[in-house]
Amino acid sequence: MDWEKATRIAYAIGKSRLIELRMQLFRRAVHYAGLRAEWQLSTPEQRVSMDETRTRAHDAFIEACDMMGRCMKDEQEDASWREELGNDRKEIGDFACYVHLILGLVAR
């Protein structure tokens, strides 16, 4: 995942008329990205206690991406971003971090 790919995918999602699903996807991205950053700042003991929560948040973000892609297709919107994102967990997790970054920059 790189900046160009992440911004292209985020823009495609942002154009959707499915506002509630888009907001859910973005919120789950921010939640997961926050946990991922906390993971980096945590001790090994803290990581053990937060591992299940982080995994659940990652799974929830992936599910939000899947649902957004399916619903966009159902609404005849371009959902080619979902195929471009792929199914690699690390890549999808990286995308969540980019979404968090993009939202933070847009909010300034």
N, C-alpha and C positions, 0 to 999 in steps of 0.2 A: 504494500500500500504506500502510495506517495501522495503528496499534496494535490497534484493535478487530478488524480483518480478520485481521491476523497471528495474534493470540491465538485467534481462532475457528478458524482453519485448523490451527494447532498443536495445539489441544485435540482436534480431530477426528482428527488423525493419532495423537495420544497415546492415544486410546481403543482403537486397533486392537489386536487379538490378535496381529498379525504383528510380534512383538517384534524379530526380527533385521532385518527390512526397515526398521522404524521407527528402530532404532539406526543403521543404515547411512545413512538419510536425514539424521538429526540430525548424525552425524559429518561427512557431506559438507557440510552447511550450515555447521558450525563451521569446517571447513577453508577453504571458499570465503570466508566472512565474514572470516576472519583475513587471507587474501590481499588481499581488497578493502581492508581497513584499512591493510595494509602499502603497498598501491598509493598510498593517499593520503599516506603519509609518505615516499614515495620520490622520488628525483630523476628527471628525464626519462630519463636514461641507464639507471637501475635499472629503470624501468618497461618499457623496451624488452626487457631481459633476462628480465623476469618475465611478460611479456604472454602467452606461449603457455601457461605453467603456470596462470595465472589463468583463461584461457579454458577450458582442459581441466577445471579444478576446477568452473567454472560449468556446463559441459556435463554433468559427472558428477552434480552436484546436480540438474539438470533431469531427467536420466535416472532418478535415485532417486525423484523426485516422480512421474514417469510410472509407474514400476514399482510404487510403493506404491499409487497410485490403481488400477491394473489389478488387482493382487492383492487389494486390499480388495473390489473389485467381485466378483472370482472367489469370495471368501469370504462374499459377501452382506452385506458391511459397507457402511455409508454412505460413499461416496467422492465425494460432491458437492463436497467441498472442492477437488478437483482442477480441476473446472470453474470454481469461484469463483476459484482462483488464476490461471487463464488461461495464456496462452502467451507473454506479453511477457517477454523476457529480463531487462529491467531490473526489472520487477515481481517476478519469481521471485528474482532476486538480492537485492532488498530483503527478501524473505521470509526468505532464508537469514540475513541480518543480524538480523532480528527473532528467529529461532530461537536464534541465538547469544546474544542479549540475554536471552531468556526462560530459557534453560538456565542462564545465569549468575545470574540473579535467584533461580531456584528452588533453586540450590545453596547459597544463603547460610545 
